[in-house]
Amino acid sequence: MSTKAAVSPSPIKAVSSGTLAPLALLGSMTSVCLGATFAHAMFATAGAAGTTSLRIALAALMLAALRRPWRQRLAPRDLGRIALFGTVLGLMNLCFYMAIRSVPIGLAIAIEFVGPLAVALFASRRALDLAWIALAVAGLVLLLPLHGLGAGLDPVGVGFALTAACFWAAYIVTGQRLAHLDGGQAVSLALAIGALAVLPFGIIGAGRTLLDPSLLAIGLVVALLSSAVPYSLEIFALRHLPRQTFGVLLSLEPAIGALVGLAFLGQHLRPVQWAAIACIVAASAGTTLAGRRSRRQAAAVPA
């Protein structure tokens, strides 16, 4: 009997994990989108910048209390990389919240997905990827306020969503440079730096309102829904799901955001906007599947 067979989990436990892991990831994405709806409710009082500052600061405090990142020493080079990663993280969240002031949540997430799509496609050289690029571009064109196709969408909001997409791409690239570090420590420190990066915008936008107890209470809910809960659920999902399945399921986030926006904020989308979301979801899922197949084929080629 092989060692792997000897330590394999029981069939009941395996079925349980296999069933719960996709639900955990779907729950994580739903939690993030619900957090965005609560954040939306704070905009009238704190503004998008103030809401971002409060959410990231509270999430950083919660994660710091949980992970206590100061217990492990870091090399100066790693501290610099974490500082850059945290700054990108903060600005990405700021631009996303600035976008959803005037753009429906599902559409803002769909536009933001162009960032990780670009990273994945830029690193690939397969001819099939041209099809995924075309599909993603088609979805983006349907959303952009050009030639009447994206009529009704605020150009400023779309611009912030595109900027958030750029920061998401930078977030992936800078995050890959921290792969050798403890994930909890790196994310905890990055959140603290991200909070400092966006704090000036929050102070300018909201000032002393950020210290209002009622606002702090809602901010705590946003921090839980947008950071603490999704982080915990994603860790569980990553442990029990193949990376390919994880990536494909993650591609559903724009659609989940659109449904949450419809249910809680009454954000009705036109058929052309649903079509745009479908294009971007399909491009993201297709890129994930094709990337996995390509890595499998490369592994099968003898050195």
PLY file of the C-alpha trace (Angstrom):
ply
format ascii 1.0
element vertex 303
property float x
property float y
property float z
element edge 302
property int vertex1
property int vertex2
end_header
0.00 0.00 0.00
1.38 3.40 -0.96
1.99 6.14 1.59
-0.54 8.34 -0.16
-3.22 5.68 0.12
-2.37 5.09 3.75
-2.94 8.72 4.76
-5.82 9.52 2.42
-8.96 10.92 4.10
-12.05 8.83 4.55
-14.60 8.84 1.68
-17.13 10.68 3.85
-14.64 13.41 4.76
-13.47 13.70 1.13
-17.05 14.06 -0.13
-17.75 16.61 2.59
-14.71 18.72 1.68
-15.42 18.39 -2.03
-18.96 19.64 -1.49
-18.18 22.41 0.99
-15.15 23.89 -0.79
-17.08 25.24 -3.83
-19.77 26.55 -1.47
-17.06 28.23 0.60
-15.66 30.00 -2.46
-19.12 31.07 -3.61
-19.77 32.28 -0.08
-16.53 34.24 -0.14
-17.46 36.03 -3.37
-20.99 36.71 -2.12
-19.58 38.12 1.12
-17.31 40.51 -0.80
-20.24 41.73 -2.89
-22.43 42.12 0.20
-19.62 44.11 1.78
-19.71 46.42 -1.23
-23.45 47.01 -0.71
-22.87 47.98 2.94
-20.01 50.21 1.81
-22.40 51.81 -0.68
-24.62 52.80 2.24
-21.67 54.61 3.87
-20.88 56.77 0.84
-23.43 59.44 1.72
-21.74 60.03 5.10
-18.09 59.16 4.62
-17.67 59.22 0.85
-15.92 56.48 -1.10
-12.45 57.48 0.12
-13.50 57.64 3.76
-15.27 54.29 3.47
-12.17 52.71 1.93
-9.93 54.07 4.70
-12.23 52.85 7.44
-12.73 49.41 5.92
-9.03 48.71 5.31
-7.94 50.13 8.68
-10.44 48.01 10.62
-9.58 44.91 8.57
-5.88 45.53 9.22
-6.49 45.79 12.98
-8.52 42.56 13.01
-5.96 40.63 10.99
-3.05 42.02 13.03
-4.72 40.85 16.25
-5.24 37.43 14.70
-1.88 36.93 12.98
0.48 39.11 15.11
2.84 39.67 12.16
5.49 41.40 14.28
6.56 38.03 15.75
8.55 37.14 12.62
11.49 39.19 11.34
11.71 40.14 7.69
14.59 41.03 5.42
14.71 44.70 4.33
14.07 43.66 0.71
10.93 41.80 1.73
9.72 44.79 3.74
10.05 46.93 0.61
8.10 44.40 -1.44
5.35 44.24 1.17
5.20 48.04 1.25
4.70 48.14 -2.52
2.14 45.32 -2.39
0.22 47.05 0.41
0.18 50.38 -1.40
-1.18 48.73 -4.54
-3.76 46.89 -2.43
-4.98 50.12 -0.84
-5.21 52.04 -4.11
-6.97 49.13 -5.83
-9.69 49.17 -3.18
-9.93 52.95 -3.29
-10.45 52.99 -7.06
-13.04 50.19 -6.85
-15.07 52.06 -4.24
-14.78 55.25 -6.27
-16.14 53.27 -9.24
-19.19 51.78 -7.50
-20.40 55.22 -6.47
-21.87 55.54 -9.96
-21.39 52.16 -11.69
-23.38 49.02 -10.70
-21.33 46.62 -8.61
-21.49 43.73 -11.10
-20.33 45.91 -13.98
-17.51 47.44 -11.93
-16.27 43.96 -10.99
-16.51 42.84 -14.62
-14.39 45.78 -15.76
-11.94 45.17 -12.91
-11.53 41.55 -14.04
-9.73 42.83 -17.14
-6.67 43.30 -14.90
-6.04 39.65 -13.96
-7.13 38.60 -17.45
-4.46 40.80 -18.95
-1.80 39.32 -16.65
-2.79 35.75 -17.55
-2.97 36.42 -21.28
0.21 38.48 -21.41
2.17 35.55 -19.99
0.78 33.14 -22.58
1.79 32.49 -26.17
-1.04 30.18 -27.33
-3.09 30.99 -30.40
-6.28 30.07 -28.56
-5.69 32.97 -26.18
-6.50 35.35 -29.02
-10.09 34.11 -28.77
-10.21 34.85 -25.03
-8.69 38.28 -25.63
-11.32 39.00 -28.28
-14.09 37.85 -25.95
-12.84 40.01 -23.07
-12.44 43.02 -25.36
-15.97 42.48 -26.71
-17.33 42.49 -23.17
-15.37 45.61 -22.30
-16.52 47.43 -25.45
-20.14 46.65 -24.54
-19.58 48.35 -21.17
-17.53 51.37 -22.15
-19.51 54.54 -22.91
-18.43 54.55 -26.55
-20.66 54.99 -29.59
-23.76 54.61 -27.46
-23.00 50.96 -26.54
-22.35 51.73 -22.90
-24.90 54.53 -22.68
-26.00 55.26 -19.15
-22.69 54.39 -17.50
-20.78 57.21 -15.85
-17.46 57.69 -17.72
-15.71 58.74 -14.50
-16.92 55.62 -12.72
-15.82 53.44 -15.63
-12.43 55.17 -15.56
-12.01 54.35 -11.87
-12.99 50.71 -12.55
-10.36 50.50 -15.31
-7.79 52.02 -12.95
-8.77 49.42 -10.34
-8.18 46.77 -13.02
-4.65 48.10 -13.56
-4.00 48.01 -9.82
-5.38 44.45 -9.66
-2.86 43.42 -12.31
-0.10 45.12 -10.30
-1.45 43.42 -7.16
-0.96 39.99 -8.78
2.54 40.80 -10.00
3.71 42.30 -6.69
2.01 39.53 -4.73
3.89 36.84 -6.66
7.14 38.30 -5.32
5.96 37.47 -1.79
5.20 33.81 -2.45
8.13 32.70 -0.26
6.74 34.47 2.82
4.10 33.40 5.28
0.83 34.44 3.64
-0.89 35.60 6.80
2.03 37.78 7.85
2.43 39.32 4.41
-1.28 40.11 4.00
-1.54 41.49 7.54
1.37 43.88 7.04
0.17 44.79 3.54
-3.28 45.72 4.85
-1.70 48.01 7.46
0.38 49.72 4.77
-2.64 49.91 2.47
-4.61 51.63 5.24
-1.84 54.22 5.62
-1.71 54.72 1.84
-5.41 55.63 1.53
-5.78 57.38 4.90
-4.93 60.85 3.50
-7.72 60.49 0.93
-10.11 59.40 3.66
-9.23 62.33 5.91
-9.66 64.80 3.06
-12.98 63.23 2.08
-14.54 62.61 5.49
-12.41 64.24 8.17
-13.53 63.64 11.76
-16.67 61.87 10.53
-14.54 58.73 10.37
-14.61 58.62 14.19
-18.42 58.61 14.40
-19.44 55.51 16.43
-22.34 54.57 14.14
-20.10 54.84 11.10
-17.43 52.75 12.81
-20.04 50.05 13.47
-21.02 49.86 9.80
-17.36 50.01 8.84
-16.72 46.99 11.04
-19.45 45.06 9.20
-17.90 46.06 5.85
-14.45 44.99 7.05
-15.81 41.63 8.19
-17.75 40.97 4.99
-15.07 42.28 2.63
-11.92 40.97 4.32
-12.16 38.68 7.35
-14.95 36.34 6.18
-13.81 36.01 2.52
-10.19 35.46 3.57
-11.17 32.57 5.87
-13.48 30.97 3.29
-10.93 31.30 0.47
-8.23 29.63 2.56
-10.55 26.67 3.12
-11.49 26.53 -0.57
-7.86 26.67 -1.70
-7.01 23.70 0.50
-9.71 21.48 -0.98
-10.15 22.66 -4.58
-7.87 22.15 -7.60
-6.48 25.48 -8.81
-8.33 25.07 -12.09
-11.69 24.68 -10.36
-10.89 27.58 -8.04
-10.09 29.85 -10.99
-13.20 28.89 -12.95
-15.49 29.45 -9.96
-13.78 32.77 -9.21
-14.75 33.89 -12.72
-18.37 34.00 -11.56
-17.77 36.99 -9.29
-19.02 39.64 -11.77
-22.29 37.75 -12.14
-22.62 37.33 -8.37
-21.94 41.05 -7.95
-24.65 41.88 -10.47
-27.18 39.67 -8.68
-26.29 41.09 -5.25
-26.53 44.63 -6.64
-29.93 43.82 -8.10
-31.24 42.24 -4.89
-29.96 44.80 -2.37
-29.47 48.03 -4.31
-32.03 47.65 -7.10
-29.31 47.91 -9.76
-31.14 46.68 -12.85
-28.88 45.91 -15.81
-29.80 46.04 -19.49
-29.50 42.90 -21.65
-26.39 44.26 -23.35
-24.75 44.70 -19.93
-25.58 41.12 -18.93
-24.08 40.05 -22.26
-20.91 41.98 -21.44
-20.64 40.27 -18.05
-21.14 36.88 -19.75
-18.31 37.65 -22.21
-15.86 38.58 -19.45
-16.86 35.60 -17.25
-16.41 33.25 -20.22
-13.03 34.79 -21.11
-11.81 34.44 -17.52
-13.01 30.83 -17.22
-11.62 29.93 -20.64
-8.22 31.40 -19.80
-8.12 29.39 -16.57
-9.04 26.13 -18.30
-6.65 26.67 -21.20
-3.83 27.63 -18.86
-4.28 24.47 -16.82
-4.33 22.30 -19.95
-1.17 23.96 -21.25
0.70 23.36 -17.97
-0.39 19.69 -18.01
0.90 19.26 -21.57
4.19 20.95 -20.70
4.66 18.61 -17.74
4.10 15.61 -20.01
6.94 16.61 -22.38
10.21 14.87 -21.35
13.08 17.16 -20.46
0 1
1 2
2 3
3 4
4 5
5 6
6 7
7 8
8 9
9 10
10 11
11 12
12 13
13 14
14 15
15 16
16 17
17 18
18 19
19 20
20 21
21 22
22 23
23 24
24 25
25 26
26 27
27 28
28 29
29 30
30 31
31 32
32 33
33 34
34 35
35 36
36 37
37 38
38 39
39 40
40 41
41 42
42 43
43 44
44 45
45 46
46 47
47 48
48 49
49 50
50 51
51 52
52 53
53 54
54 55
55 56
56 57
57 58
58 59
59 60
60 61
61 62
62 63
63 64
64 65
65 66
66 67
67 68
68 69
69 70
70 71
71 72
72 73
73 74
74 75
75 76
76 77
77 78
78 79
79 80
80 81
81 82
82 83
83 84
84 85
85 86
86 87
87 88
88 89
89 90
90 91
91 92
92 93
93 94
94 95
95 96
96 97
97 98
98 99
99 100
100 101
101 102
102 103
103 104
104 105
105 106
106 107
107 108
108 109
109 110
110 111
111 112
112 113
113 114
114 115
115 116
116 117
117 118
118 119
119 120
120 121
121 122
122 123
123 124
124 125
125 126
126 127
127 128
128 129
129 130
130 131
131 132
132 133
133 134
134 135
135 136
136 137
137 138
138 139
139 140
140 141
141 142
142 143
143 144
144 145
145 146
146 147
147 148
148 149
149 150
150 151
151 152
152 153
153 154
154 155
155 156
156 157
157 158
158 159
159 160
160 161
161 162
162 163
163 164
164 165
165 166
166 167
167 168
168 169
169 170
170 171
171 172
172 173
173 174
174 175
175 176
176 177
177 178
178 179
179 180
180 181
181 182
182 183
183 184
184 185
185 186
186 187
187 188
188 189
189 190
190 191
191 192
192 193
193 194
194 195
195 196
196 197
197 198
198 199
199 200
200 201
201 202
202 203
203 204
204 205
205 206
206 207
207 208
208 209
209 210
210 211
211 212
212 213
213 214
214 215
215 216
216 217
217 218
218 219
219 220
220 221
221 222
222 223
223 224
224 225
225 226
226 227
227 228
228 229
229 230
230 231
231 232
232 233
233 234
234 235
235 236
236 237
237 238
238 239
239 240
240 241
241 242
242 243
243 244
244 245
245 246
246 247
247 248
248 249
249 250
250 251
251 252
252 253
253 254
254 255
255 256
256 257
257 258
258 259
259 260
260 261
261 262
262 263
263 264
264 265
265 266
266 267
267 268
268 269
269 270
270 271
271 272
272 273
273 274
274 275
275 276
276 277
277 278
278 279
279 280
280 281
281 282
282 283
283 284
284 285
285 286
286 287
287 288
288 289
289 290
290 291
291 292
292 293
293 294
294 295
295 296
296 297
297 298
298 299
299 300
300 301
301 302
